[in-house]
Amino acid sequence: MDITLPKASLLALFLETLFYGVFFTLYWLTLVVLLKKCGIQRNLLIPVATLLLCIATTHLIIDLIRALEAFVSSAHTIGADAYYSNLASPLELAKTALYVTQPFIADAVLVWRCYVSNNRSLLVGIPGCIVLLTNAATGYYVVWSLSEAGIGSTVYTIAPGLITTFYTLTMLINVICTTLISWRIYRSRRSISDGPAALLPVLIVMVESGALYAISVLALLLAFLTGSNGQYPAMDIAPPIVGIIFCLVILQVHFHVGNNP
């Protein structure tokens, strides 16, 4: 039996707060590591990590405000269920836009890493950018579609195909880029003595991080396709999970091999 929308929203807030705490801790550890670096690691990864934290923080604040409005301010008027069902509310649109932005930033860094690790091949970079921008455009179009939602509208009556496309492309970008990076690392080191053994931790980190992200998106996609309200907890924990994975890759590579992320 599916949980109600208000209960799903409360569960989502609890889980989001929990994962945000993990991300917040990992962010400061990552910052300490990156401040000791130089070059692109410091100039690029610190701003990206900080931006991911700001987005996750804003997303959490919005969810806290929405919970207060739903269960306190609107409790004796329209009720929590009607409040959360309003897809065109400004706060709902803002959090959805943030949800689209967070993976876009992380995926952009992943595509860049894939491009660099493959000798800056345009055959990798151009398709990656096209898919990335297409996915972002799809996500923001969904946000615009939600702004046009009327009373009684649901996510299943507003661009359901585009929502499915967004989740699918997000998962594919992660899986393909992670696979290409891992394969490139393996090929570049297999002919070197002790190369594969030395780079094994890096390969494990890449595969584990890619699998974690892909599984989280897959769970969200399946919940959406089955019409379960479980999609809301899965969606709300996505911003901190994106940040957690971003930081974990940097930290594990640093502590395992002491090299550049």
C-alpha positions as CSV (number, residue, x, y, z in Angstrom):
1,M,0.0,0.0,0.0
2,D,1.4,3.4,-1.0
3,I,2.0,6.1,1.6
4,T,0.1,9.3,1.5
5,L,1.7,12.4,0.0
6,P,2.1,14.3,3.4
7,K,3.7,11.2,4.9
8,A,6.0,10.8,1.9
9,S,7.0,14.5,2.2
10,L,7.8,14.2,5.9
11,L,9.9,11.1,5.2
12,A,11.6,12.9,2.4
13,L,12.5,15.8,4.7
14,F,13.9,13.5,7.4
15,L,16.1,11.6,4.9
16,E,17.2,14.7,3.1
17,T,18.3,16.2,6.5
18,L,20.2,13.0,7.3
19,F,22.0,12.9,3.9
20,Y,22.6,16.7,4.0
21,G,24.5,16.2,7.3
22,V,26.7,13.6,5.7
23,F,27.4,15.9,2.7
24,F,28.1,18.9,4.9
25,T,30.8,16.9,6.8
26,L,32.3,15.5,3.6
27,Y,32.4,19.0,2.1
28,W,34.7,20.3,4.8
29,L,37.0,17.3,4.6
30,T,37.1,17.8,0.8
31,L,37.8,21.5,1.2
32,V,40.8,20.7,3.5
33,V,42.2,18.3,0.9
34,L,41.7,20.6,-2.1
35,L,43.2,23.6,-0.4
36,K,46.5,21.7,-0.3
37,K,46.3,21.1,-4.1
38,C,47.1,23.5,-6.9
39,G,46.0,24.1,-10.4
40,I,42.7,23.0,-11.7
41,Q,41.9,20.8,-8.7
42,R,41.8,23.9,-6.5
43,N,40.4,26.4,-9.1
44,L,37.6,24.2,-10.4
45,L,36.7,21.6,-7.8
46,I,36.4,23.9,-4.8
47,P,33.9,26.2,-6.5
48,V,31.9,23.3,-7.8
49,A,31.8,21.6,-4.4
50,T,30.8,24.9,-2.8
51,L,28.1,25.4,-5.4
52,L,26.7,21.9,-4.8
53,L,26.6,22.6,-1.1
54,C,24.8,25.9,-1.6
55,I,22.2,24.2,-3.9
56,A,21.6,21.4,-1.4
57,T,21.3,23.9,1.5
58,T,18.8,26.0,-0.4
59,H,16.8,22.9,-1.4
60,L,16.7,21.7,2.3
61,I,15.6,25.2,3.5
62,I,12.8,25.2,0.9
63,D,11.6,21.8,2.1
64,L,11.6,23.0,5.7
65,I,9.6,26.0,4.8
66,R,7.1,23.9,2.8
67,A,6.7,21.5,5.7
68,L,6.0,24.4,8.1
69,E,3.4,25.9,5.7
70,A,1.8,22.5,5.0
71,F,1.5,21.2,8.6
72,V,1.2,24.5,10.5
73,S,0.1,27.5,8.4
74,S,-2.2,25.5,6.1
75,A,-3.2,22.8,8.4
76,H,-6.6,24.2,9.2
77,T,-7.3,25.7,5.7
78,I,-6.5,23.7,2.6
79,G,-4.6,20.9,4.5
80,A,-1.2,19.3,3.9
81,D,-2.3,17.0,1.1
82,A,-3.7,19.9,-1.0
83,Y,-0.7,22.0,-0.3
84,Y,1.8,19.4,-1.5
85,S,-0.5,18.7,-4.5
86,N,-0.1,22.2,-5.8
87,L,2.6,21.7,-8.4
88,A,2.7,25.3,-9.6
89,S,3.5,26.8,-6.2
90,P,6.7,29.0,-6.3
91,L,8.5,26.9,-3.7
92,E,7.7,23.7,-5.6
93,L,9.0,25.2,-8.8
94,A,12.1,26.5,-7.1
95,K,13.0,23.1,-5.5
96,T,12.4,21.3,-8.8
97,A,14.7,23.8,-10.6
98,L,17.4,23.2,-8.0
99,Y,16.9,19.4,-8.4
100,V,17.6,19.8,-12.1
101,T,20.6,22.1,-11.6
102,Q,22.4,19.9,-9.0
103,P,23.0,16.8,-11.2
104,F,23.6,19.1,-14.3
105,I,26.6,20.6,-12.5
106,A,27.9,17.3,-11.3
107,D,27.4,15.6,-14.6
108,A,29.1,18.5,-16.4
109,V,32.2,17.8,-14.3
110,L,31.9,14.1,-15.0
111,V,31.7,14.8,-18.8
112,W,34.8,17.1,-18.5
113,R,36.7,14.3,-16.6
114,C,35.7,11.8,-19.3
115,Y,36.8,14.3,-22.0
116,V,40.2,14.9,-20.3
117,S,40.9,11.2,-19.5
118,N,40.3,10.4,-23.2
119,N,43.0,12.7,-24.4
120,R,40.5,15.6,-24.9
121,S,38.9,13.6,-27.8
122,L,36.1,15.6,-29.5
123,L,34.4,12.3,-30.2
124,V,33.9,12.0,-26.5
125,G,33.4,15.7,-25.6
126,I,30.9,16.8,-28.2
127,P,28.4,13.9,-27.8
128,G,28.8,14.2,-24.0
129,C,28.0,18.0,-24.1
130,I,25.0,17.4,-26.5
131,V,23.5,14.8,-24.2
132,L,24.2,16.9,-21.1
133,L,22.6,20.1,-22.6
134,T,19.7,18.1,-23.9
135,N,19.0,16.7,-20.5
136,A,19.3,20.1,-18.9
137,A,16.8,21.6,-21.4
138,T,14.4,18.7,-20.8
139,G,14.6,19.2,-17.0
140,Y,14.0,23.0,-17.2
141,Y,11.2,22.5,-19.7
142,V,9.5,20.2,-17.1
143,V,9.9,23.0,-14.5
144,W,8.1,25.3,-16.9
145,S,5.4,22.8,-17.6
146,L,4.8,22.5,-13.8
147,S,4.4,26.3,-13.6
148,E,1.4,25.9,-16.0
149,A,-0.2,23.1,-14.0
150,G,-3.8,23.7,-13.0
151,I,-5.8,22.5,-10.0
152,G,-5.9,18.7,-9.9
153,S,-2.9,18.2,-12.1
154,T,-0.3,15.6,-11.3
155,V,3.2,14.8,-12.5
156,Y,1.6,12.0,-14.5
157,T,-0.5,14.4,-16.5
158,I,2.2,17.0,-17.1
159,A,5.0,15.9,-19.5
160,P,5.4,12.3,-18.1
161,G,7.5,11.3,-21.1
162,L,9.9,14.2,-20.6
163,I,10.2,13.4,-16.9
164,T,11.1,9.8,-17.8
165,T,13.5,11.0,-20.4
166,F,15.3,13.3,-17.9
167,Y,15.8,10.5,-15.4
168,T,17.0,8.1,-18.1
169,L,19.5,10.5,-19.6
170,T,20.8,11.4,-16.2
171,M,21.5,7.7,-15.5
172,L,23.0,7.1,-19.0
173,I,25.4,10.0,-18.7
174,N,26.7,8.7,-15.4
175,V,27.0,5.1,-16.5
176,I,28.6,5.8,-19.9
177,C,31.1,8.5,-18.6
178,T,32.1,6.3,-15.6
179,T,32.6,3.3,-17.9
180,L,34.8,5.3,-20.3
181,I,36.9,6.8,-17.5
182,S,37.4,3.5,-15.9
183,W,38.3,1.8,-19.2
184,R,40.7,4.6,-20.0
185,I,42.5,4.3,-16.7
186,Y,42.8,0.5,-17.1
187,R,44.1,0.7,-20.7
188,S,46.7,3.3,-19.8
189,R,48.1,1.3,-16.9
190,R,47.8,-2.3,-17.9
191,S,51.2,-2.4,-19.7
192,I,53.0,-0.8,-16.8
193,S,54.5,-3.0,-14.0
194,D,52.2,-2.9,-11.0
195,G,50.0,-0.4,-12.9
196,P,46.7,-2.2,-12.6
197,A,47.3,-3.0,-8.9
198,A,48.3,0.6,-8.1
199,L,45.2,2.0,-9.9
200,L,42.8,-0.6,-8.6
201,P,41.5,1.7,-5.8
202,V,40.8,4.4,-8.3
203,L,38.8,2.0,-10.5
204,I,36.9,0.7,-7.5
205,V,36.0,4.3,-6.5
206,M,34.8,5.2,-10.0
207,V,32.7,2.1,-10.3
208,E,31.2,2.3,-6.8
209,S,30.4,6.0,-7.2
210,G,28.8,5.5,-10.6
211,A,26.8,2.5,-9.3
212,L,25.6,4.4,-6.3
213,Y,24.4,7.3,-8.3
214,A,22.9,5.1,-11.0
215,I,21.0,3.0,-8.5
216,S,19.6,6.2,-6.8
217,V,18.3,7.5,-10.1
218,L,17.0,4.1,-11.1
219,A,15.0,3.8,-7.8
220,L,13.5,7.3,-8.5
221,L,12.6,6.3,-12.1
222,L,11.0,3.0,-11.0
223,A,9.0,4.8,-8.3
224,F,7.8,7.4,-10.8
225,L,6.8,4.7,-13.4
226,T,4.9,2.7,-10.8
227,G,3.1,5.8,-9.5
228,S,4.4,5.5,-6.0
229,N,4.8,8.4,-3.7
230,G,8.1,6.9,-2.7
231,Q,9.5,9.0,-5.6
232,Y,9.4,12.1,-3.4
233,P,11.8,10.8,-0.8
234,A,14.0,9.5,-3.6
235,M,13.9,12.9,-5.3
236,D,14.6,15.0,-2.2
237,I,17.7,13.1,-1.2
238,A,19.1,13.4,-4.7
239,P,20.8,16.9,-4.1
240,P,22.8,15.8,-1.1
241,I,23.6,12.4,-2.6
242,V,25.1,14.1,-5.7
243,G,27.3,16.2,-3.4
244,I,28.2,13.1,-1.3
245,I,29.4,11.2,-4.4
246,F,31.3,14.2,-5.7
247,C,33.2,14.5,-2.5
248,L,33.7,10.8,-2.0
249,V,35.5,10.4,-5.4
250,I,37.9,13.2,-4.5
251,L,38.5,12.0,-0.9
252,Q,39.0,8.3,-1.8
253,V,41.3,9.0,-4.7
254,H,43.3,11.3,-2.5
255,F,43.7,8.9,0.4
256,H,44.2,5.8,-1.7
257,V,46.7,7.0,-4.2
258,G,47.6,10.6,-3.1
259,N,47.2,11.8,-6.6
260,N,45.1,14.3,-8.5
261,P,41.4,13.7,-8.5
